[in-house]
């Protein structure tokens, strides 16, 4: 599924083969500055960083658990369906675009 929200970074969402998470793939080549994103996460309410490295950040935000890699690939757990996963991804991309 492609996000229907208008945004500058298009992405697709699909259920992982083990059905334990939803995979979000950015539809363009992109590399995020993980240090900057970590700072943004620390300033957000209801967000807890579980692990961070120069290549990935794992965090919880509003009940969802997200693994974000530098190339924009995300694994989103603890959501009920694809629509919720897309909403989480949209919010993350909105934060990253600032």
N, CA, C and O atoms as a Tinker XYZ file with bonds, in Angstrom:
   392  protein
     1  N      0.846000   -1.188000    0.000000    73     2
     2  CA     0.000000    0.000000    0.000000    64     1     3
     3  C      0.881000    1.238000    0.000000    63     2     4     5
     4  O      1.879000    1.285000    0.720000    81     3
     5  N      0.540000    2.213000   -0.774000    73     3     6
     6  CA     1.236000    3.487000   -0.801000    64     5     7
     7  C      0.462000    4.454000    0.065000    63     6     8     9
     8  O     -0.769000    4.476000    0.038000    81     7
     9  N      1.187000    5.260000    0.839000    73     7    10
    10  CA     0.518000    6.230000    1.685000    64     9    11
    11  C     -0.316000    7.170000    0.828000    63    10    12    13
    12  O      0.159000    7.665000   -0.193000    81    11
    13  N     -1.539000    7.415000    1.231000    73    11    14
    14  CA    -2.416000    8.312000    0.503000    64    13    15
    15  C     -2.287000    9.749000    0.994000    63    14    16    17
    16  O     -2.839000   10.667000    0.387000    81    15
    17  N     -1.565000    9.945000    2.083000    73    15    18
    18  CA    -1.384000   11.302000    2.590000    64    17    19
    19  C     -0.430000   12.045000    1.671000    63    18    20    21
    20  O      0.542000   11.471000    1.180000    81    19
    21  N     -0.706000   13.314000    1.442000    73    19    22
    22  CA     0.205000   14.089000    0.617000    64    21    23
    23  C      1.429000   14.435000    1.458000    63    22    24    25
    24  O      1.331000   15.025000    2.534000    81    23
    25  N      2.561000   14.053000    0.934000    73    23    26
    26  CA     3.819000   14.296000    1.634000    64    25    27
    27  C      4.929000   14.299000    0.615000    63    26    28    29
    28  O      4.728000   13.877000   -0.524000    81    27
    29  N      6.095000   14.767000    1.004000    73    27    30
    30  CA     7.189000   14.876000    0.059000    64    29    31
    31  C      7.979000   13.583000   -0.081000    63    30    32    33
    32  O      8.735000   13.442000   -1.042000    81    31
    33  N      7.838000   12.641000    0.831000    73    31    34
    34  CA     8.583000   11.391000    0.781000    64    33    35
    35  C      7.597000   10.234000    0.623000    63    34    36    37
    36  O      6.985000    9.809000    1.604000    81    35
    37  N      7.436000    9.717000   -0.599000    73    35    38
    38  CA     6.502000    8.602000   -0.805000    64    37    39
    39  C      7.054000    7.297000   -0.239000    63    38    40    41
    40  O      8.265000    7.075000   -0.240000    81    39
    41  N      6.164000    6.442000    0.241000    73    39    42
    42  CA     6.577000    5.168000    0.809000    64    41    43
    43  C      5.515000    4.114000    0.584000    63    42    44    45
    44  O      4.375000    4.416000    0.231000    81    43
    45  N      5.916000    2.862000    0.797000    73    43    46
    46  CA     4.964000    1.748000    0.724000    64    45    47
    47  C      5.014000    0.995000    2.048000    63    46    48    49
    48  O      6.027000    1.003000    2.747000    81    47
    49  N      3.899000    0.343000    2.377000    73    47    50
    50  CA     3.780000   -0.419000    3.625000    64    49    51
    51  C      3.294000   -1.815000    3.280000    63    50    52    53
    52  O      2.371000   -1.980000    2.482000    81    51
    53  N      3.919000   -2.825000    3.886000    73    51    54
    54  CA     3.437000   -4.195000    3.698000    64    53    55
    55  C      3.712000   -4.996000    4.963000    63    54    56    57
    56  O      4.626000   -4.685000    5.726000    81    55
    57  N      2.921000   -6.011000    5.168000    73    55    58
    58  CA     3.102000   -6.898000    6.306000    64    57    59
    59  C      4.322000   -7.771000    6.049000    63    58    60    61
    60  O      4.467000   -8.335000    4.964000    81    59
    61  N      5.204000   -7.885000    7.049000    73    59    62
    62  CA     6.388000   -8.738000    6.920000    64    61    63
    63  C      5.962000  -10.197000    6.782000    63    62    64    65
    64  O      4.856000  -10.567000    7.176000    81    63
    65  N      6.829000  -11.006000    6.230000    73    63    66
    66  CA     6.489000  -12.411000    5.985000    64    65    67
    67  C      6.186000  -13.178000    7.267000    63    66    68    69
    68  O      5.396000  -14.121000    7.253000    81    67
    69  N      6.811000  -12.780000    8.379000    73    67    70
    70  CA     6.522000  -13.473000    9.642000    64    69    71
    71  C      5.312000  -12.880000   10.362000    63    70    72    73
    72  O      4.935000  -13.356000   11.433000    81    71
    73  N      4.710000  -11.856000    9.788000    73    71    74
    74  CA     3.501000  -11.201000   10.300000    64    73    75
    75  C      3.681000  -10.592000   11.689000    63    74    76    77
    76  O      2.705000  -10.376000   12.408000    81    75
    77  N      4.938000  -10.316000   12.068000    73    75    78
    78  CA     5.215000   -9.729000   13.373000    64    77    79
    79  C      5.358000   -8.208000   13.309000    63    78    80    81
    80  O      5.351000   -7.536000   14.340000    81    79
    81  N      5.489000   -7.667000   12.093000    73    79    82
    82  CA     5.692000   -6.224000   11.940000    64    81    83
    83  C      5.271000   -5.811000   10.537000    63    82    84    85
    84  O      5.043000   -6.645000    9.661000    81    83
    85  N      5.177000   -4.507000   10.351000    73    83    86
    86  CA     4.944000   -3.945000    9.034000    64    85    87
    87  C      6.237000   -3.315000    8.556000    63    86    88    89
    88  O      6.924000   -2.632000    9.316000    81    87
    89  N      6.565000   -3.545000    7.295000    73    87    90
    90  CA     7.772000   -2.973000    6.715000    64    89    91
    91  C      7.392000   -1.751000    5.900000    63    90    92    93
    92  O      6.470000   -1.794000    5.085000    81    91
    93  N      8.109000   -0.664000    6.127000    73    91    94
    94  CA     7.898000    0.570000    5.384000    64    93    95
    95  C      9.157000    0.822000    4.562000    63    94    96    97
    96  O     10.266000    0.848000    5.094000    81    95
    97  N      8.967000    1.007000    3.258000    73    95    98
    98  CA    10.090000    1.294000    2.365000    64    97    99
    99  C      9.876000    2.643000    1.711000    63    98   100   101
   100  O      8.812000    2.926000    1.160000    81    99
   101  N     10.906000    3.470000    1.781000    73    99   102
   102  CA    10.900000    4.769000    1.117000    64   101   103
   103  C     11.109000    4.518000   -0.375000    63   102   104   105
   104  O     11.941000    3.693000   -0.752000    81   103
   105  N     10.372000    5.213000   -1.213000    73   103   106
   106  CA    10.441000    4.978000   -2.656000    64   105   107
   107  C     11.457000    5.860000   -3.366000    63   106   108   109
   108  O     11.308000    6.134000   -4.556000    81   107
   109  N     12.466000    6.299000   -2.670000    73   107   110
   110  CA    13.555000    7.066000   -3.275000    64   109   111
   111  C     14.809000    6.814000   -2.465000    63   110   112   113
   112  O     14.738000    6.397000   -1.309000    81   111
   113  N     15.957000    7.069000   -3.073000    73   111   114
   114  CA    17.207000    6.923000   -2.327000    64   113   115
   115  C     17.322000    8.066000   -1.338000    63   114   116   117
   116  O     17.228000    9.237000   -1.705000    81   115
   117  N     17.527000    7.711000   -0.087000    73   115   118
   118  CA    17.583000    8.715000    0.973000    64   117   119
   119  C     18.455000    8.191000    2.097000    63   118   120   121
   120  O     18.497000    6.986000    2.345000    81   119
   121  N     19.144000    9.081000    2.772000    73   119   122
   122  CA    19.937000    8.715000    3.941000    64   121   123
   123  C     19.683000    9.768000    5.013000    63   122   124   125
   124  O     19.901000   10.959000    4.792000    81   123
   125  N     19.219000    9.315000    6.174000    73   123   126
   126  CA    18.911000   10.221000    7.272000    64   125   127
   127  C     20.117000   10.379000    8.178000    63   126   128   129
   128  O     20.902000    9.446000    8.348000    81   127
   129  N     20.263000   11.567000    8.762000    73   127   130
   130  CA    21.272000   11.824000    9.778000    64   129   131
   131  C     20.702000   11.326000   11.106000    63   130   132   133
   132  O     19.841000   11.969000   11.705000    81   131
   133  N     21.193000   10.181000   11.552000    73   131   134
   134  CA    20.626000    9.540000   12.743000    64   133   135
   135  C     20.859000   10.366000   14.009000    63   134   136   137
   136  O     20.030000   10.325000   14.919000    81   135
   137  N     21.938000   11.098000   14.093000    73   135   138
   138  CA    22.205000   11.931000   15.269000    64   137   139
   139  C     21.156000   13.028000   15.390000    63   138   140   141
   140  O     20.650000   13.294000   16.481000    81   139
   141  N     20.832000   13.662000   14.272000    73   139   142
   142  CA    19.795000   14.706000   14.294000    64   141   143
   143  C     18.444000   14.124000   14.663000    63   142   144   145
   144  O     17.695000   14.725000   15.434000    81   143
   145  N     18.127000   12.954000   14.117000    73   143   146
   146  CA    16.847000   12.338000   14.407000    64   145   147
   147  C     16.744000   11.941000   15.868000    63   146   148   149
   148  O     15.685000   12.085000   16.480000    81   147
   149  N     17.832000   11.444000   16.429000    73   147   150
   150  CA    17.837000   11.090000   17.860000    64   149   151
   151  C     17.499000   12.310000   18.702000    63   150   152   153
   152  O     16.726000   12.204000   19.653000    81   151
   153  N     18.062000   13.462000   18.372000    73   151   154
   154  CA    17.764000   14.699000   19.107000    64   153   155
   155  C     16.293000   15.074000   18.998000    63   154   156   157
   156  O     15.679000   15.491000   19.980000    81   155
   157  N     15.731000   14.926000   17.806000    73   155   158
   158  CA    14.305000   15.220000   17.621000    64   157   159
   159  C     13.435000   14.282000   18.443000    63   158   160   161
   160  O     12.448000   14.708000   19.043000    81   159
   161  N     13.802000   13.004000   18.471000    73   159   162
   162  CA    13.031000   12.032000   19.252000    64   161   163
   163  C     13.042000   12.362000   20.734000    63   162   164   165
   164  O     12.015000   12.255000   21.405000    81   163
   165  N     14.182000   12.756000   21.240000    73   163   166
   166  CA    14.296000   13.059000   22.672000    64   165   167
   167  C     13.412000   14.232000   23.073000    63   166   168   169
   168  O     13.017000   14.341000   24.234000    81   167
   169  N     13.098000   15.106000   22.128000    73   167   170
   170  CA    12.257000   16.263000   22.446000    64   169   171
   171  C     10.764000   15.965000   22.337000    63   170   172   173
   172  O      9.945000   16.785000   22.752000    81   171
   173  N     10.397000   14.818000   21.790000    73   171   174
   174  CA     8.987000   14.480000   21.601000    64   173   175
   175  C      8.396000   13.839000   22.855000    63   174   176   177
   176  O      9.069000   13.085000   23.558000    81   175
   177  N      7.121000   14.151000   23.124000    73   175   178
   178  CA     6.398000   13.520000   24.215000    64   177   179
   179  C      6.100000   12.068000   23.858000    63   178   180   181
   180  O      6.000000   11.717000   22.682000    81   179
   181  N      5.960000   11.235000   24.870000    73   179   182
   182  CA     5.576000    9.834000   24.709000    64   181   183
   183  C      6.514000    9.045000   23.804000    63   182   184   185
   184  O      6.078000    8.118000   23.121000    81   183
   185  N      7.791000    9.399000   23.791000    73   183   186
   186  CA     8.765000    8.697000   22.970000    64   185   187
   187  C      9.928000    8.244000   23.830000    63   186   188   189
   188  O     10.487000    9.014000   24.611000    81   187
   189  N     10.281000    6.966000   23.669000    73   187   190
   190  CA    11.381000    6.373000   24.435000    64   189   191
   191  C     12.344000    5.707000   23.461000    63   190   192   193
   192  O     11.937000    4.856000   22.671000    81   191
   193  N     13.614000    6.088000   23.513000    73   191   194
   194  CA    14.627000    5.457000   22.671000    64   193   195
   195  C     15.094000    4.188000   23.362000    63   194   196   197
   196  O     15.520000    4.219000   24.517000    81   195
   197  N     15.012000    3.073000   22.650000    73   195   198
   198  CA    15.417000    1.776000   23.194000    64   197   199
   199  C     16.870000    1.491000   22.855000    63   198   200   201
   200  O     17.629000    1.022000   23.703000    81   199
   201  N     17.263000    1.773000   21.615000    73   199   202
   202  CA    18.641000    1.552000   21.178000    64   201   203
   203  C     18.955000    2.523000   20.052000    63   202   204   205
   204  O     18.086000    2.858000   19.248000    81   203
   205  N     20.200000    2.970000   19.999000    73   203   206
   206  CA    20.602000    3.822000   18.890000    64   205   207
   207  C     22.055000    3.552000   18.530000    63   206   208   209
   208  O     22.921000    3.416000   19.394000    81   207
   209  N     22.289000    3.478000   17.236000    73   207   210
   210  CA    23.626000    3.298000   16.681000    64   209   211
   211  C     23.736000    4.271000   15.514000    63   210   212   213
   212  O     22.756000    4.935000   15.175000    81   211
   213  N     24.894000    4.368000   14.903000    73   211   214
   214  CA    24.992000    5.237000   13.718000    64   213   215
   215  C     24.145000    4.748000   12.538000    63   214   216   217
   216  O     23.940000    5.489000   11.577000    81   215
   217  N     23.647000    3.494000   12.604000    73   215   218
   218  CA    22.915000    2.921000   11.481000    64   217   219
   219  C     21.428000    2.726000   11.727000    63   218   220   221
   220  O     20.644000    2.801000   10.781000    81   219
   221  N     21.013000    2.478000   12.966000    73   219   222
   222  CA    19.596000    2.295000   13.281000    64   221   223
   223  C     19.243000    2.944000   14.617000    63   222   224   225
   224  O     20.095000    3.150000   15.481000    81   223
   225  N     17.973000    3.254000   14.749000    73   223   226
   226  CA    17.409000    3.709000   16.020000    64   225   227
   227  C     16.146000    2.881000   16.248000    63   226   228   229
   228  O     15.313000    2.738000   15.353000    81   227
   229  N     16.020000    2.343000   17.450000    73   227   230
   230  CA    14.814000    1.626000   17.838000    64   229   231
   231  C     14.159000    2.458000   18.933000    63   230   232   233
   232  O     14.797000    2.811000   19.924000    81   231
   233  N     12.884000    2.765000   18.746000    73   231   234
   234  CA    12.195000    3.591000   19.721000    64   233   235
   235  C     10.727000    3.209000   19.808000    63   234   236   237
   236  O     10.178000    2.563000   18.915000    81   235
   237  N     10.105000    3.623000   20.907000    73   235   238
   238  CA     8.662000    3.474000   21.098000    64   237   239
   239  C      8.048000    4.864000   21.089000    63   238   240   241
   240  O      8.568000    5.805000   21.690000    81   239
   241  N      6.936000    4.961000   20.396000    73   239   242
   242  CA     6.222000    6.230000   20.343000    64   241   243
   243  C      4.729000    5.941000   20.298000    63   242   244   245
   244  O      4.239000    5.305000   19.365000    81   243
   245  N      4.019000    6.407000   21.300000    73   243   246
   246  CA     2.560000    6.264000   21.370000    64   245   247
   247  C      2.118000    4.817000   21.168000    63   246   248   249
   248  O      1.135000    4.556000   20.474000    81   247
   249  N      2.838000    3.888000   21.771000    73   247   250
   250  CA     2.467000    2.481000   21.718000    64   249   251
   251  C      3.126000    1.672000   20.621000    63   250   252   253
   252  O      3.248000    0.454000   20.755000    81   251
   253  N      3.553000    2.300000   19.546000    73   251   254
   254  CA     4.202000    1.584000   18.449000    64   253   255
   255  C      5.700000    1.469000   18.720000    63   254   256   257
   256  O      6.304000    2.357000   19.321000    81   255
   257  N      6.285000    0.374000   18.272000    73   255   258
   258  CA     7.737000    0.199000   18.349000    64   257   259
   259  C      8.287000    0.271000   16.932000    63   258   260   261
   260  O      7.833000   -0.448000   16.042000    81   259
   261  N      9.272000    1.147000   16.728000    73   259   262
   262  CA     9.788000    1.409000   15.387000    64   261   263
   263  C     11.290000    1.174000   15.345000    63   262   264   265
   264  O     12.030000    1.636000   16.214000    81   263
   265  N     11.726000    0.455000   14.331000    73   263   266
   266  CA    13.141000    0.336000   14.022000    64   265   267
   267  C     13.343000    1.115000   12.736000    63   266   268   269
   268  O     12.758000    0.783000   11.705000    81   267
   269  N     14.172000    2.153000   12.795000    73   267   270
   270  CA    14.420000    3.014000   11.643000    64   269   271
   271  C     15.880000    2.890000   11.249000    63   270   272   273
   272  O     16.774000    3.071000   12.076000    81   271
   273  N     16.120000    2.580000    9.975000    73   271   274
   274  CA    17.497000    2.514000    9.487000    64   273   275
   275  C     17.839000    3.796000    8.744000    63   274   276   277
   276  O     16.961000    4.565000    8.355000    81   275
   277  N     19.116000    4.003000    8.561000    73   275   278
   278  CA    19.610000    5.220000    7.928000    64   277   279
   279  C     19.047000    5.437000    6.530000    63   278   280   281
   280  O     18.880000    6.578000    6.100000    81   279
   281  N     18.755000    4.358000    5.818000    73   279   282
   282  CA    18.236000    4.492000    4.455000    64   281   283
   283  C     16.723000    4.706000    4.417000    63   282   284   285
   284  O     16.127000    4.755000    3.341000    81   283
   285  N     16.100000    4.835000    5.599000    73   283   286
   286  CA    14.665000    5.125000    5.673000    64   285   287
   287  C     13.782000    3.908000    5.843000    63   286   288   289
   288  O     12.580000    4.055000    6.063000    81   287
   289  N     14.334000    2.721000    5.750000    73   287   290
   290  CA    13.525000    1.508000    5.942000    64   289   291
   291  C     13.081000    1.448000    7.398000    63   290   292   293
   292  O     13.871000    1.693000    8.310000    81   291
   293  N     11.819000    1.123000    7.604000    73   291   294
   294  CA    11.278000    1.024000    8.963000    64   293   295
   295  C     10.599000   -0.320000    9.156000    63   294   296   297
   296  O     10.006000   -0.870000    8.228000    81   295
   297  N     10.692000   -0.834000   10.355000    73   295   298
   298  CA     9.878000   -1.950000   10.807000    64   297   299
   299  C      9.021000   -1.402000   11.932000    63   298   300   301
   300  O      9.538000   -0.838000   12.896000    81   299
   301  N      7.716000   -1.566000   11.811000    73   299   302
   302  CA     6.801000   -1.009000   12.803000    64   301   303
   303  C      6.024000   -2.157000   13.438000    63   302   304   305
   304  O      5.324000   -2.912000   12.762000    81   303
   305  N      6.168000   -2.267000   14.764000    73   303   306
   306  CA     5.491000   -3.305000   15.537000    64   305   307
   307  C      4.479000   -2.649000   16.473000    63   306   308   309
   308  O      4.479000   -1.433000   16.663000    81   307
   309  N      3.625000   -3.477000   17.045000    73   307   310
   310  CA     2.624000   -3.052000   18.031000    64   309   311
   311  C      1.589000   -2.091000   17.450000    63   310   312   313
   312  O      1.125000   -1.167000   18.119000    81   311
   313  N      1.242000   -2.334000   16.192000    73   311   314
   314  CA     0.118000   -1.638000   15.567000    64   313   315
   315  C     -0.845000   -2.711000   15.071000    63   314   316   317
   316  O     -0.439000   -3.849000   14.836000    81   315
   317  N     -2.100000   -2.361000   14.912000    73   315   318
   318  CA    -3.133000   -3.328000   14.565000    64   317   319
   319  C     -3.195000   -3.675000   13.085000    63   318   320   321
   320  O     -3.516000   -4.806000   12.718000    81   319
   321  N     -2.880000   -2.684000   12.223000    73   319   322
   322  CA    -3.067000   -2.924000   10.798000    64   321   323
   323  C     -2.176000   -2.008000    9.959000    63   322   324   325
   324  O     -1.432000   -1.178000   10.482000    81   323
   325  N     -2.275000   -2.186000    8.657000    73   323   326
   326  CA    -1.469000   -1.427000    7.709000    64   325   327
   327  C     -1.750000    0.076000    7.788000    63   326   328   329
   328  O     -0.846000    0.897000    7.634000    81   327
   329  N     -3.003000    0.416000    8.027000    73   327   330
   330  CA    -3.385000    1.829000    8.123000    64   329   331
   331  C     -2.690000    2.504000    9.306000    63   330   332   333
   332  O     -2.191000    3.621000    9.174000    81   331
   333  N     -2.654000    1.838000   10.452000    73   331   334
   334  CA    -1.951000    2.392000   11.619000    64   333   335
   335  C     -0.453000    2.495000   11.352000    63   334   336   337
   336  O      0.179000    3.479000   11.736000    81   335
   337  N      0.117000    1.487000   10.699000    73   335   338
   338  CA     1.544000    1.521000   10.371000    64   337   339
   339  C      1.853000    2.698000    9.446000    63   338   340   341
   340  O      2.864000    3.377000    9.621000    81   339
   341  N      0.984000    2.938000    8.465000    73   339   342
   342  CA     1.174000    4.069000    7.550000    64   341   343
   343  C      1.083000    5.402000    8.289000    63   342   344   345
   344  O      1.821000    6.336000    7.977000    81   343
   345  N      0.186000    5.492000    9.261000    73   343   346
   346  CA     0.057000    6.724000   10.050000    64   345   347
   347  C      1.315000    6.977000   10.879000    63   346   348   349
   348  O      1.780000    8.113000   10.974000    81   347
   349  N      1.866000    5.919000   11.477000    73   347   350
   350  CA     3.111000    6.049000   12.252000    64   349   351
   351  C      4.245000    6.489000   11.328000    63   350   352   353
   352  O      5.005000    7.397000   11.663000    81   351
   353  N      4.358000    5.846000   10.167000    73   351   354
   354  CA     5.409000    6.195000    9.207000    64   353   355
   355  C      5.277000    7.640000    8.750000    63   354   356   357
   356  O      6.279000    8.348000    8.643000    81   355
   357  N      4.062000    8.085000    8.482000    73   355   358
   358  CA     3.837000    9.478000    8.060000    64   357   359
   359  C      4.294000   10.456000    9.123000    63   358   360   361
   360  O      4.912000   11.474000    8.811000    81   359
   361  N      3.992000   10.150000   10.384000    73   359   362
   362  CA     4.404000   11.025000   11.482000    64   361   363
   363  C      5.930000   11.081000   11.592000    63   362   364   365
   364  O      6.505000   12.154000   11.779000    81   363
   365  N      6.569000    9.943000   11.478000    73   363   366
   366  CA     8.040000    9.907000   11.552000    64   365   367
   367  C      8.647000   10.710000   10.407000    63   366   368   369
   368  O      9.568000   11.498000   10.622000    81   367
   369  N      8.145000   10.520000    9.213000    73   367   370
   370  CA     8.674000   11.257000    8.066000    64   369   371
   371  C      8.402000   12.746000    8.195000    63   370   372   373
   372  O      9.209000   13.562000    7.748000    81   371
   373  N      7.286000   13.109000    8.796000    73   371   374
   374  CA     6.999000   14.527000    9.033000    64   373   375
   375  C      8.041000   15.127000    9.962000    63   374   376   377
   376  O      8.547000   16.222000    9.715000    81   375
   377  N      8.364000   14.400000   11.044000    73   375   378
   378  CA     9.378000   14.858000   12.007000    64   377   379
   379  C     10.741000   14.948000   11.331000    63   378   380   381
   380  O     11.479000   15.910000   11.543000    81   379
   381  N     11.076000   13.955000   10.523000    73   379   382
   382  CA    12.378000   13.938000    9.856000    64   381   383
   383  C     12.529000   15.043000    8.822000    63   382   384   385
   384  O     13.648000   15.455000    8.517000    81   383
   385  N     11.425000   15.524000    8.283000    73   383   386
   386  CA    11.517000   16.542000    7.237000    64   385   387
   387  C     11.777000   17.936000    7.780000    63   386   388   389
   388  O     12.002000   18.867000    7.006000    81   387
   389  N     11.752000   18.098000    9.112000    73   387   390
   390  CA    12.031000   19.423000    9.686000    64   389   391
   391  C     13.493000   19.639000    9.908000    63   390   392
   392  O     13.894000   20.701000   10.384000    81   391
